[in-house]
Amino acid sequence: MPDLTPSALQERLTWRYAVKQFDAERKIPLDIWQVIEQALILTPSSFGLQPWQFVIVTDPQIKQQMPPRSWHQTQPLHCSHMVVLTARKSLDEAYVDRFLESVAQTRGVATETLSGYRNVIRQSVAQSTGQHLNWNARQVYIALGQLMTAAAMVGVDSCPMEGLDMAAYDQLLGLTDSPYTTVVGCALGYRSPSDKYASAPKVRFAAADIIKHI
């Protein structure tokens, strides 16, 4: 597989912007969407625990209810796919064991050989009791970055979205009594030709202001 050239990568990252207005008539083709979903699945996480669930919303009736829960931002309504990135509210030994069983099965090893790894994870989880949601939410933002970058690579627009009424989102998506809670959203689709921000120059501080070489 040919490598992505540095100039091509920079072009795609420069092309990307936070879309303010989506073309409601354009939908992401299935084959492209499947690649984007795989990017979410392949997101790295601390210990590899994947303490998240990604809720993909395409149902027009659900999308219609999102703007009032999003400070009246209209991107969830007009985009092709609305991704709600959620984090586990807590972690416990049962979840750790489930993860390690997956490791053993995937890599073809006995679970007993992972006892040292299990002890390290369990100790970290125990020491962070009461802080699990904060820890997991930080992992979710790694997934958000990977999602937007992957989308840009395949020519799909995106808009990361905070300003969500998280409790209202949880209620809408049936998460209230689940192990997960809303953290952040990302609308994906294709920019509208009338979105003036598509051609606006990117505003970034100079490299010397934000990059330090030592």
N, C-alpha and C positions, 0 to 999 in steps of 0.2 A: 504494500500500500504506500503510495507516495506521501512524503511528509508535507504538511501544511507549511507553506513558506511564511517567513516572518512578515513580509509585506501583506500577504493575504490575511493573516491573523489581525494585523493592525487595521486593515481596511474594514473587516467585519466588526471589530470593536468600536471603531469610529462611526460606522453606519448605525450601530445600535443607539437608541435613546429611549427615554421613558415616554411611551406613546400616550398622548392625551386624548386622541380620537381614533377609534378603530373603524375599519370598514366592516359594518355589520353583515354585509352580504358575502364576504370572503371567509371560508372555513379552512382550517389546516387539514391537508390531506392525511389519510390514515397512516400511510407509510412514514410520512415525516413526523406525525405525532408519536408514533411508536418509538422512533429514535429519541425524541425528547423525553419520553417516559423512561427509556433506558438510562438517559443521563441522570435523571432523578434517582433511579435505583442504584446507579454506580457512584453516587456521592459518597465521599469519605466521611467518617465520623469517628469520634473518640472511642478507642478500643474496638471500633467497627460495630458498635451496638445498634446503630440505626434507630435512634429513639424518636421516631417520627411516623407520621402517616400523611400522605399527600392526597387530598380530596380533589378530584377533577370534576368540575361542574360544566356541563354542556346543556342541561335541561333549561329551556327558555323560561319556564315558570319559576324555577329557583333563581336563575340569574336576574329576573325582573325584581326580585325581592332584595337584591344585594345593595344597590345604590343607597337606599335609606339607611342601611347598616354600615355604610362606607363614607360617611360625611357627604353623601350625594354625589360621589364620584361615579361617572357613568361607564367607566371602562369595563366593569364586570358585566354590564348589560350588553354592550356592543362587541366585545371580544369574541373570538371563536371558542377558546377554552379558558376558564377561570380556575387557577390552581390555588387552593387554600392549603398552606403548609402548616401542619399541626405538630405539636410536640407532646410526648408522653408527660403526664403530670408527675409521675414518680417512677422509680425503678426498684425492683426487688430481686431476690435470689431466683425466683421462678423465671423472671424474664432473662436474667443472665444465663441460667441453665438452658433455656430455650435457644438462646443465641449460640451457646457452645455446642449444643446438639447439631445445630445447622453447620457450624464449622467442621465438626467431626464428619458429618455426612458428606459435605461438599468436598472435603480434602481426603476422604477415605482413611481416617485415622480413628482410633478408639478414644472415646471421651476421657478415659482414664489418663491418657497422655497429655491432656489439657489441664490437669489439676493445678499446676503452677499458675497458669494463665487465669484460671477460674478464681484462685485465691487473690490475685492482684486486682481483678475487676471487682470482686465482692468487697474487698477492703476499701477500694475507692468509692464504691457505691455507699457503703456504710458510713464512711467519713463525711460524705456530702448529703446526708439525710437532711431534708428540709430545703435543700438547694437544687433538687433534681430538675425542677421545671426550668429554673434559670440556666442550668447547665445544658439541658436538652434544647432550649430555645436558641442558644448560641450555635448549636449544631445545625439547627434548621436554617440559619442564615448562610451556612456553607452551602446547603442545598439550593437556596435561592440564587446565590451567585453562579453555581454550576448550571442551574436551569436557564438563566438569562443568557449566559455565554453560549451554551449549547444551542439555544434557539437562534441566536444571532448567526452561528456557524451554518445553519441550514436555512437562513433567510426568513426567519419568523420573528416578528416584532414582539416586544414585551413591555410591561409596565409594572414594576414592583409597587406594592401598595401596603402602606401602613394606614393609620387613620381608620382602622376597622373597629367596630363595636364587637369585641371578641366574644362576649357572652351571647350577644344576639346572633353572631355567626354560629357559635356552638349550638344554639337552639335550632337555627334554621337547618343545619347539617346533621342534626341528630347526635351531636357529640357531648351534650351536657352530662350524661351519666356514663360516658365512655372513658377509657384511659387517656384520651387525647384532648387537647384544647387548641384553639386557633392561635397562631402566632403572627403570621403575615400572609399576604396574598400576592399573586402575580397573574395579571391578565396577559393572555397571549393571542396573537392573531396577526392581522395585517393592517398597517397604518392607512388611515383615510387620506386620499389625495388632498383633502382640505385641512389637514392638520398642519398648521403653520410651523409647529415646533420641529417638524421633520427636517427642515432646511436651516434651522437656527444653528449657528456655530456653537460647538461645545464650549462651556465655560469651565476651565480647570486652572488651578494655580500652576505656576511654573514648576518644572521638575525639581529645580533647586530648592523650592520651598517645601516639597513634600517627600523627596527622596534624599536619604543621607547615606553616603558611602563611607565606611570606616575600615 
